[in-house]
Amino acid sequence: MPFRTGPRNLITDVAGLSVGNAADASLKSGVTVLICDEPAVAGVQVLGGAPGTRETDLLEPHNSVQAIDALVLAGGSAFGLDAASGVQAALREKGAGFEVRGVHIPLVPAAILFDLVNGGNKDWGRYPPYRELGYEAAQAASRDFDIGTVGAGTGALSAGLKGGLGSASTKLDSGITVGALVAANPTGTVTIGSTRHFWAAPFEIGDEFGGLGLPSPLPADAQDLSIKYRDLMRAGANTTIAIVATDAVLTKADAKRLAMAAHDGFARAIWPAHTPVDGDLVFGVATGASGITPSPDTTVDLYAAAGATVARAIARAIFAATPAEGDLLPVWSSRKGGRARS
């Protein structure tokens, strides 16, 4: 049976998760936080050559901490790592976190993308605003949230088009749900050549990102390497960061494998992906809320859905982007051509 979406087509279709966004329009940057109702098993896989992270070592299967309280995706390059401190503060006020002799320590791994050269005002003074944006995003966390030019996707750019924040979900016949949350800011392109058609088209469910399908025949420029910021190729001025989540019961090693499989979605949706100047990263999260431990054959379905769901979320991020004052690049909806499949 073909994959189908959850009721929201958002990562929050995975039970036990909420998402909050916060942004500064003049800054053209922001923060997105995923909060777990209960501590959740998590892993991480980095395949890009220029990552920026916080607290990712604890996610390795051989390390002792078994669960995390939240995950942060933020703009601001290395400055954006401050957002995790704001999320920690919000969670600590609620008594959440790893307890040691009465002291609560919220565990909040984070990843960032580079959006410092996007037309926004980065003259923030002594301290960057990301800690407060992280706190605000945590306070705004909900099952329902917006995608596009919001949160960590506020200032994101791809090759030739604005990037954004995307999300999608997949319901499997086994009863397991998979969800993805992506801040898409790649050096590569998400559309095929100069067309409106998305590389992720084979995985689209309904018309969630335009329903255009693949172009036929493929355009002559389909393999052209359209690269963002060739003059900044040494600065790591890119990155797509993502979270893939499931309500299945997984170990930390399984969660890492989930993150690894989800990277296939990058390769399906972005050309090129995983370059030396991208910090491409995926967090894998398992809430266990379904109570289902995947069988070997169900595991294959789970990992396949992880890649497909991430690919869809990337396309949805660019599809949902909206224009704003001072933009350096146009939004997808302004690109001409293409016709929805019948």
C-alpha positions as CSV (number, residue, x, y, z in Angstrom):
1,M,0.0,0.0,0.0
2,P,1.4,3.5,-0.8
3,F,2.4,5.6,2.1
4,R,-0.2,8.0,3.6
5,T,0.2,11.0,5.8
6,G,-0.8,11.5,9.3
7,P,-3.7,13.9,10.1
8,R,-1.5,17.0,10.3
9,N,1.2,16.0,7.9
10,L,3.6,17.3,10.5
11,I,6.2,15.7,12.8
12,T,3.7,16.2,15.6
13,D,1.6,13.3,14.2
14,V,4.2,11.3,16.2
15,A,2.6,11.0,19.6
16,G,4.5,12.8,22.4
17,L,6.0,15.7,20.5
18,S,5.3,19.4,20.1
19,V,7.1,22.1,18.1
20,G,7.6,25.8,18.7
21,N,8.9,28.5,16.4
22,A,10.3,32.0,17.1
23,A,12.0,34.5,14.8
24,D,13.1,38.1,14.3
25,A,12.0,39.5,11.0
26,S,14.7,42.2,10.8
27,L,17.4,39.7,11.7
28,K,16.0,37.2,9.1
29,S,16.7,34.4,11.4
30,G,15.0,32.2,14.0
31,V,14.8,29.1,16.1
32,T,12.7,25.9,16.0
33,V,12.4,23.6,19.0
34,L,11.0,20.1,19.2
35,I,9.9,19.2,22.8
36,C,9.3,15.7,24.0
37,D,6.4,15.2,26.4
38,E,8.5,12.5,28.1
39,P,12.3,12.0,27.7
40,A,12.8,10.2,24.3
41,V,15.5,8.0,22.9
42,A,17.6,9.8,20.3
43,G,20.6,9.5,18.0
44,V,22.4,11.6,15.4
45,Q,24.2,11.3,12.2
46,V,26.3,14.0,10.5
47,L,27.2,13.6,6.9
48,G,27.9,17.2,5.9
49,G,31.5,18.6,6.1
50,A,30.7,21.8,8.1
51,P,28.4,21.0,11.0
52,G,27.7,23.1,14.0
53,T,26.3,21.3,17.1
54,R,25.8,21.2,20.8
55,E,25.5,18.1,23.1
56,T,25.6,15.6,20.2
57,D,28.3,13.4,21.8
58,L,25.8,12.2,24.5
59,L,23.6,10.8,21.7
60,E,26.1,8.1,20.6
61,P,24.9,4.6,21.5
62,H,28.0,3.8,23.6
63,N,27.4,6.8,26.0
64,S,25.3,6.5,29.1
65,V,22.5,9.0,28.8
66,Q,19.5,7.2,27.3
67,A,17.0,10.0,26.5
68,I,16.7,13.7,25.7
69,D,14.1,16.4,26.6
70,A,14.2,18.5,23.4
71,L,16.1,19.3,20.2
72,V,16.9,22.6,18.7
73,L,17.3,23.7,15.1
74,A,18.5,27.3,14.8
75,G,19.8,29.9,12.4
76,G,22.8,32.1,13.2
77,S,25.6,29.8,12.5
78,A,27.7,29.2,15.7
79,F,25.9,32.1,17.4
80,G,22.7,30.1,17.2
81,L,23.9,27.4,19.5
82,D,22.9,29.8,22.3
83,A,19.3,28.9,21.5
84,A,19.6,25.7,23.4
85,S,20.3,27.6,26.6
86,G,17.0,29.4,26.3
87,V,15.2,26.1,25.7
88,Q,16.9,24.7,28.8
89,A,15.7,27.6,30.9
90,A,12.1,27.1,29.7
91,L,12.2,23.4,30.5
92,R,14.0,23.9,33.9
93,E,11.2,26.2,34.9
94,K,8.8,23.3,34.3
95,G,10.9,20.9,36.3
96,A,12.0,18.9,33.3
97,G,15.4,17.3,32.8
98,F,17.9,14.7,33.9
99,E,17.8,14.6,37.7
100,V,20.9,14.4,39.8
101,R,20.3,14.7,43.6
102,G,17.4,17.0,43.1
103,V,19.0,19.1,40.4
104,H,17.2,19.0,37.0
105,I,19.4,19.3,33.9
106,P,17.3,19.5,30.7
107,L,19.2,17.7,27.9
108,V,18.9,19.7,24.7
109,P,21.1,18.8,21.8
110,A,21.2,21.5,19.0
111,A,22.3,22.0,15.4
112,I,22.6,25.3,13.5
113,L,22.6,26.5,9.9
114,F,24.3,29.5,8.3
115,D,22.0,32.4,7.5
116,L,24.3,35.3,8.3
117,V,24.5,36.6,4.7
118,N,20.8,36.8,3.8
119,G,19.9,40.4,3.9
120,G,19.0,40.6,7.5
121,N,20.4,43.0,10.1
122,K,23.0,41.1,12.2
123,D,24.2,44.1,14.2
124,W,22.8,42.7,17.4
125,G,25.3,44.2,19.8
126,R,27.3,42.4,22.5
127,Y,25.2,39.2,22.6
128,P,23.2,37.5,19.9
129,P,19.5,37.1,20.4
130,Y,19.3,33.3,20.0
131,R,19.0,32.5,23.7
132,E,15.8,34.5,24.0
133,L,14.5,33.2,20.7
134,G,15.1,29.7,22.1
135,Y,13.1,30.5,25.2
136,E,10.3,32.0,23.1
137,A,10.2,29.0,20.8
138,A,9.9,26.6,23.7
139,Q,7.0,28.6,25.2
140,A,5.2,28.5,21.9
141,A,5.5,24.7,21.5
142,S,2.3,23.1,20.2
143,R,1.0,20.1,18.2
144,D,0.1,22.5,15.4
145,F,2.7,24.9,13.9
146,D,3.5,26.7,10.7
147,I,6.1,25.8,8.0
148,G,7.9,27.9,5.4
149,T,9.5,31.2,6.4
150,V,9.3,30.6,10.1
151,G,11.5,29.5,13.0
152,A,14.9,28.1,11.9
153,G,13.8,28.4,8.3
154,T,13.2,32.2,8.5
155,G,16.4,33.2,6.8
156,A,17.2,29.9,5.0
157,L,18.3,30.0,1.3
158,S,18.8,27.3,-1.3
159,A,20.4,27.6,-4.7
160,G,18.3,30.1,-6.5
161,L,15.3,30.1,-4.1
162,K,14.5,30.8,-0.5
163,G,14.7,27.9,1.8
164,G,12.5,27.4,4.8
165,L,11.2,25.1,7.5
166,G,9.4,22.0,6.4
167,S,7.6,19.0,8.0
168,A,5.8,15.9,6.9
169,S,4.5,12.6,8.3
170,T,3.9,9.0,7.2
171,K,1.6,6.4,8.7
172,L,2.7,2.8,8.1
173,D,0.4,-0.2,7.8
174,S,2.1,-1.5,11.0
175,G,0.6,1.3,13.0
176,I,3.9,3.1,13.3
177,T,4.1,6.8,12.5
178,V,7.2,8.6,11.1
179,G,7.6,12.3,11.1
180,A,10.2,14.8,9.8
181,L,11.1,18.4,10.6
182,V,13.7,20.1,8.4
183,A,15.3,23.5,8.2
184,A,16.4,23.5,4.5
185,N,19.3,25.8,3.7
186,P,21.4,23.8,1.3
187,T,24.2,24.8,-1.1
188,G,22.4,22.8,-3.7
189,T,19.0,23.1,-5.4
190,V,15.7,21.4,-4.5
191,T,14.2,21.9,-8.0
192,I,15.2,20.2,-11.2
193,G,17.3,22.6,-13.3
194,S,15.4,25.8,-13.8
195,T,12.0,24.2,-13.5
196,R,9.4,24.3,-10.7
197,H,9.6,20.5,-10.4
198,F,11.0,19.1,-7.1
199,W,13.7,16.4,-7.0
200,A,11.5,14.9,-4.3
201,A,8.5,14.5,-6.6
202,P,8.5,10.7,-6.6
203,F,7.7,10.7,-2.9
204,E,5.0,13.4,-2.9
205,I,1.7,12.4,-1.3
206,G,-1.2,14.2,-3.0
207,D,-0.2,17.7,-3.9
208,E,1.6,18.6,-0.7
209,F,4.2,20.6,-2.6
210,G,2.4,21.5,-5.8
211,G,1.6,18.1,-7.4
212,L,3.8,18.8,-10.4
213,G,5.4,15.4,-10.5
214,L,8.6,15.0,-12.6
215,P,9.2,16.9,-15.8
216,S,9.0,14.9,-19.0
217,P,11.4,15.0,-20.7
218,L,13.9,16.0,-18.1
219,P,15.3,19.4,-18.9
220,A,18.7,19.8,-20.4
221,D,20.0,21.6,-17.3
222,A,18.8,18.9,-14.9
223,Q,22.4,18.0,-13.9
224,D,23.7,21.5,-13.9
225,L,25.4,22.2,-10.5
226,S,23.5,25.3,-9.4
227,I,25.4,26.3,-6.2
228,K,24.6,29.0,-3.7
229,Y,27.4,31.3,-2.6
230,R,30.3,30.1,-4.7
231,D,32.3,33.0,-3.3
232,L,31.8,31.6,0.2
233,M,32.4,27.9,-0.5
234,R,35.2,27.8,2.1
235,A,33.0,29.3,4.9
236,G,30.5,26.5,5.3
237,A,27.7,29.0,4.4
238,N,25.1,26.3,4.1
239,T,23.4,23.4,5.8
240,T,20.2,21.4,6.0
241,I,19.4,20.2,9.5
242,A,16.6,17.8,10.3
243,I,14.8,15.7,12.9
244,V,13.2,12.3,12.0
245,A,10.9,10.9,14.7
246,T,8.8,7.8,15.2
247,D,6.5,6.5,17.9
248,A,8.1,3.0,17.6
249,V,10.1,1.5,20.4
250,L,13.8,1.8,19.5
251,T,17.2,1.6,21.2
252,K,19.7,4.4,20.9
253,A,21.5,2.4,18.2
254,D,18.2,2.0,16.3
255,A,17.6,5.8,16.6
256,K,21.1,6.4,15.1
257,R,20.3,4.0,12.3
258,L,17.0,5.9,11.7
259,A,18.9,9.1,11.4
260,M,21.3,7.5,8.9
261,A,18.5,6.2,6.8
262,A,16.8,9.6,6.9
263,H,19.9,11.1,5.2
264,D,18.8,9.3,2.0
265,G,16.0,11.9,1.9
266,F,18.6,14.6,1.5
267,A,20.0,12.9,-1.5
268,R,16.5,12.4,-3.0
269,A,15.5,16.1,-2.5
270,I,18.7,18.1,-2.9
271,W,21.3,18.2,-5.7
272,P,24.1,18.1,-4.6
273,A,23.8,17.0,-1.0
274,H,26.3,16.2,1.8
275,T,29.0,18.5,0.4
276,P,32.1,19.6,2.3
277,V,30.5,23.1,2.8
278,D,27.1,21.8,4.1
279,G,26.7,20.8,7.8
280,D,24.0,18.2,6.9
281,L,22.8,16.5,10.1
282,V,19.8,14.4,11.1
283,F,18.6,13.7,14.7
284,G,16.7,10.5,15.1
285,V,14.0,10.4,17.9
286,A,11.8,7.6,19.2
287,T,9.1,8.3,21.6
288,G,7.9,4.7,21.9
289,A,4.3,5.9,22.3
290,S,2.9,3.3,19.9
291,G,4.3,0.5,22.1
292,I,5.4,-1.3,18.8
293,T,8.8,-2.8,18.6
294,P,9.5,-3.2,14.8
295,S,10.0,-6.7,13.5
296,P,12.8,-7.1,10.9
297,D,10.5,-6.6,7.9
298,T,8.8,-3.6,9.6
299,T,12.2,-2.1,10.3
300,V,12.9,-2.0,6.6
301,D,9.6,-0.1,6.1
302,L,10.4,2.2,8.9
303,Y,13.8,3.2,7.5
304,A,12.4,3.6,4.0
305,A,9.7,5.9,5.3
306,A,12.3,7.9,7.1
307,G,14.1,8.8,3.9
308,A,10.9,9.5,2.0
309,T,9.4,11.6,4.7
310,V,12.5,13.8,5.0
311,A,12.6,14.3,1.2
312,R,9.0,15.5,1.3
313,A,9.7,17.8,4.3
314,I,12.6,19.4,2.4
315,A,10.4,20.1,-0.7
316,R,7.5,21.4,1.6
317,A,10.0,23.8,3.2
318,I,10.8,25.5,-0.1
319,F,7.2,25.2,-1.4
320,A,5.8,27.0,1.7
321,A,8.4,29.9,1.8
322,T,6.9,33.4,1.6
323,P,8.5,36.6,0.5
324,A,9.8,39.3,2.9
325,E,11.4,42.7,2.7
326,G,15.0,42.6,1.9
327,D,15.0,39.1,0.4
328,L,18.1,38.1,-1.7
329,L,16.3,35.3,-3.5
330,P,12.7,34.7,-4.8
331,V,10.3,32.2,-3.4
332,W,9.3,29.0,-5.2
333,S,5.7,30.3,-5.8
334,S,7.1,33.1,-8.0
335,R,8.9,30.8,-10.4
336,K,7.0,30.4,-13.7
337,G,6.2,27.2,-15.6
338,G,5.2,23.7,-14.7
339,R,1.8,22.2,-14.7
340,A,0.2,20.0,-12.1
341,R,-0.1,16.3,-13.1
342,S,-3.6,15.2,-13.9
